[in-house]
Amino acid sequence: MIVAENIHKTYNDLHVLKGVNLHIKKSEIVSIVGASGAGKTTLLQILGTLENPDKQKDSNLIVNGVDIYSLSSKELSRFRNENIGFIFQFHQLLPEFTALENICIPAYIHNTPKDQAEKRAKELLGFLGLSKRADHKPAEMSGGEQQRVAVARSLINNPGVIFADEPSGNLDSESAENLHKLFFELRAEFGQTFVIVTHNEDLADMADKKLTMVDGKII
């Protein structure tokens, strides 16, 4: 599913990633832990194709069987929309739109017909126990509900891999626990691969594989 070899990232004189190597199998749930500044979020953004790594002769990034380095900018945007979902600590829902409308946005970008997008969004809302919230705007929902809407949004295009950056960091303990269980339910239901950056040790220890980053490397 994901193969990364010798991934480096430098910002000016700051060498954030120092030759990261990893291999993640299809349908694995992988957690990435480490102190602040270890490079976790930078690695997640590169794996998710949101950032480019430094150019190295022997570096490589394969996601879902596709050589990411071989794609043009337009091809990369399309690949990301079709194959990758993102969940962030702050749900980043658009406040003027309802839950249903927020979920449908990636599908509309993918040019999915409106009726098909809404049908899929309603199915996800039902799976996540949010059917009664379909017409509610973010301000009318709890933090846990908003984060589940964000999860549904990440799933709307049936991506092969979901990248999550501190997904429960802004939730109370009960909502966080429910979200953690949800990832495993989603894996069982839809077969997605999850790569999760987290400071939550409970979530990290639940994963199939736990990777620890120290000073820009996985140890």
JOHUMO-V207136 format. One record per helix or strand. SS is the DSSP state (h for helix, s for strand). FROM is the first residue (numbers start at 0). LEN is the number of residues. If there is no record, write none. Layout:
ss=SS from=FROM len=LEN
ss=SS from=FROM len=LEN
//
This chain:
ss=s from=1 len=10
ss=s from=13 len=11
ss=s from=28 len=5
ss=h from=39 len=8
ss=s from=59 len=4
ss=s from=65 len=2
ss=h from=67 len=3
ss=h from=72 len=11
ss=s from=83 len=5
ss=s from=97 len=1
ss=h from=98 len=11
ss=h from=113 len=14
ss=h from=130 len=3
ss=s from=136 len=1
ss=h from=137 len=3
ss=h from=142 len=13
ss=s from=160 len=5
ss=h from=172 len=18
ss=s from=192 len=5
ss=h from=200 len=6
ss=s from=208 len=6
ss=s from=216 len=2
//
